[in-house]
């Protein structure tokens, strides 16, 4: 029964160590402190980060495959916590919420891509998808969507987040994994609660210029 607790501790600790290795330490640190996690948060197949000031915890659902069994689900929710640590109250517009979902998908997928064969690198939460209601699926979402902004916007943050995660995935292809991760994390410091996709694109360009001189 403690397996999901070990999963949550290990994978969040591993990601936070990686984030610090990119230079996000001391006053530039991002949520480099313990986070409360309820690894058996309910019978629903639903996980979330609760930004309420009195909680600020991660809740992992047990429906289908326990979400605490899938490291990418764990790190996706941790991505929301990272955003809230940098920009408290982030997600006050539809596009900002979509950025939150897309960034969190990217964070998890990028961190684990090195362990996967090429055909699986862009797939997110393959293990969790085995227990979906109505039958197992290949994955929760992909990072290589062909959707375009703004013509393919649907007004639902998870669907629209695929546009943003695909953008970040392309940044990763252009800059390489470690450099892209650093630029993307740095770009978050230029966001506000209402940032839209154009703001996000500008933030990435500014971050790359500040870190690497705008060479790409």
C-alpha positions in Angstrom: 0.0 0.0 0.0 3.0 2.3 0.3 4.2 1.9 -3.3 2.5 5.1 -4.5 4.1 7.0 -1.7 7.5 5.8 -2.7 6.8 6.6 -6.3 5.7 10.2 -5.5 8.7 10.8 -3.3 11.3 9.3 -5.7 10.2 10.9 -8.9 9.5 14.4 -7.6 12.8 14.3 -5.7 14.6 13.2 -9.0 12.9 16.0 -11.0 13.7 18.7 -8.3 17.4 17.6 -8.3 17.4 17.9 -12.1 15.8 21.4 -11.9 18.5 22.5 -9.4 21.2 21.1 -11.7 20.0 23.5 -14.4 20.8 26.4 -12.1 17.5 27.0 -10.3 18.9 27.2 -6.8 18.9 29.6 -3.9 16.8 32.7 -4.7 16.1 31.3 -8.2 15.0 28.0 -6.8 11.5 26.7 -7.8 9.6 24.9 -5.1 12.7 23.4 -3.7 11.0 22.3 -0.5 8.7 19.5 0.6 5.3 19.2 -1.1 2.3 17.5 0.5 0.9 14.6 -1.6 -2.2 12.5 -1.0 -1.4 9.4 -3.1 -4.8 7.8 -2.5 -7.0 10.9 -3.0 -10.2 9.1 -4.0 -11.8 6.4 -6.1 -12.0 8.6 -9.2 -9.6 8.4 -12.1 -8.7 12.1 -11.5 -5.6 13.8 -10.1 -5.0 17.5 -9.5 -2.9 20.2 -7.8 -4.9 22.2 -5.2 -3.5 25.8 -5.2 -5.6 26.9 -2.2 -3.3 28.7 0.2 -4.2 26.4 3.1 -3.4 23.3 1.1 -1.2 23.6 -1.9 -1.0 19.8 -2.2 -1.1 17.2 -4.9 -4.0 14.7 -5.0 -3.7 11.5 -6.9 -6.7 9.4 -7.8 -7.1 5.6 -7.6 -9.6 5.1 -10.4 -8.5 2.7 -13.2 -4.7 2.4 -12.8 -3.7 4.2 -9.6 -2.3 7.6 -10.8 0.4 7.2 -8.2 1.7 4.2 -10.2 2.5 6.4 -13.3 5.5 8.7 -12.8 4.4 11.0 -15.6 1.0 11.7 -14.0 2.9 12.5 -10.8 5.2 15.0 -12.5 2.4 16.5 -14.6 0.7 17.5 -11.3 4.0 18.7 -9.9 4.3 20.9 -13.0 1.2 22.8 -11.9 2.7 23.2 -8.5 5.9 24.7 -10.0 3.8 27.2 -12.0 1.9 28.2 -8.9 5.2 28.6 -7.0 6.5 31.1 -9.6 3.2 32.8 -10.5 0.7 32.4 -7.7 -2.8 32.2 -9.1 -1.6 31.3 -12.6 -4.3 30.3 -15.0 -6.8 33.2 -14.8 -7.6 32.9 -18.5 -8.4 30.0 -20.8 -5.1 30.2 -22.7 -3.1 30.5 -19.4 -4.8 27.3 -18.2 -4.0 25.7 -21.5 -0.4 26.7 -21.1 -0.4 25.1 -17.6 -1.6 21.8 -19.0 0.8 21.9 -21.9 3.8 22.8 -19.8 3.0 20.1 -17.3 2.7 17.5 -20.1 6.0 18.7 -21.5 7.8 18.6 -18.1 6.9 15.0 -17.5 7.5 13.8 -21.1 10.8 15.6 -21.4 12.2 14.3 -18.1 11.5 10.7 -19.0 12.2 10.8 -22.8 15.7 9.6 -22.4 14.4 6.3 -21.0 12.1 5.6 -24.0 12.6 4.4 -27.5 12.0 7.0 -30.2 8.5 5.7 -31.0 7.4 6.3 -27.4 9.1 9.6 -26.5 6.1 11.8 -27.4 3.6 9.6 -25.5 2.5 10.7 -22.1 1.2 8.5 -19.3 1.1 5.2 -21.2 0.7 3.1 -18.0 -2.2 5.1 -16.6 -3.9 4.8 -20.0 -4.2 1.0 -19.6 -6.9 1.5 -17.0 -9.2 4.0 -18.7 -13.0 3.5 -18.5 -14.2 2.1 -21.8 -11.0 0.2 -22.5 -7.3 0.8 -22.5 -5.7 3.5 -24.7 -2.2 4.0 -26.0 -1.5 7.0 -23.9 -3.2 10.0 -22.2 -1.9 12.6 -24.7 1.0 13.1 -27.1 3.6 15.9 -27.4 3.7 15.9 -31.2 0.2 17.2 -32.0 -0.2 18.8 -35.5 -2.8 21.3 -34.1 -2.2 24.9 -35.0 -2.8 28.1 -33.0 -5.4 29.7 -33.1 -7.4 27.7 -35.7 -7.5 24.5 -33.7 -8.3 26.0 -30.3 -11.3 24.2 -28.7 -11.8 26.1 -25.5 -10.9 23.1 -23.3 -7.5 23.5 -21.6 -6.3 19.9 -21.9 -7.1 19.8 -25.6 -5.7 23.3 -26.3 -2.7 22.4 -24.1 -1.6 20.0 -26.8 -0.8 23.0 -29.0 1.4 24.4 -26.3 3.1 21.1 -25.4 3.8 20.5 -29.1 5.4 24.0 -29.3 7.6 23.2 -26.3 8.5 19.8 -27.8 9.7 21.6 -31.0 11.8 23.9 -28.9 13.3 20.8 -27.4 14.1 19.4 -30.9 15.7 22.7 -31.8 17.8 23.4 -28.7 18.4 19.9 -27.3 16.8 18.5 -24.2 18.8 20.1 -21.4 19.1 23.6 -23.0 15.4 23.6 -23.8 14.4 22.5 -20.3 16.4 25.4 -18.9 15.0 27.9 -21.3 11.4 26.8 -20.8 11.7 26.9 -17.0 13.4 30.3 -17.2 10.6 31.6 -19.4 8.1 31.0 -16.6 9.5 33.9 -14.7 8.2 36.2 -17.5 4.6 35.0 -17.3 1.7 36.5 -15.4 -1.6 35.0 -14.3 -3.3 35.8 -17.6 -0.5 35.0 -20.1 -1.7 33.7 -23.5 0.1 31.7 -26.1 1.7 34.8 -27.7 3.0 35.9 -24.3 4.4 32.4 -23.8 6.2 32.5 -27.2 7.7 35.9 -26.4 8.8 34.6 -22.9 10.7 31.7 -24.5 12.5 34.0 -26.9 13.4 36.4 -24.1 14.6 33.5 -21.9 16.7 32.1 -24.6 18.2 35.5 -25.4 19.0 36.1 -21.7 20.5 32.7 -21.2 22.3 32.1 -24.5 22.4 35.4 -26.4 19.6 34.6 -28.8 21.7 32.3 -31.0 18.7 30.2 -32.1 
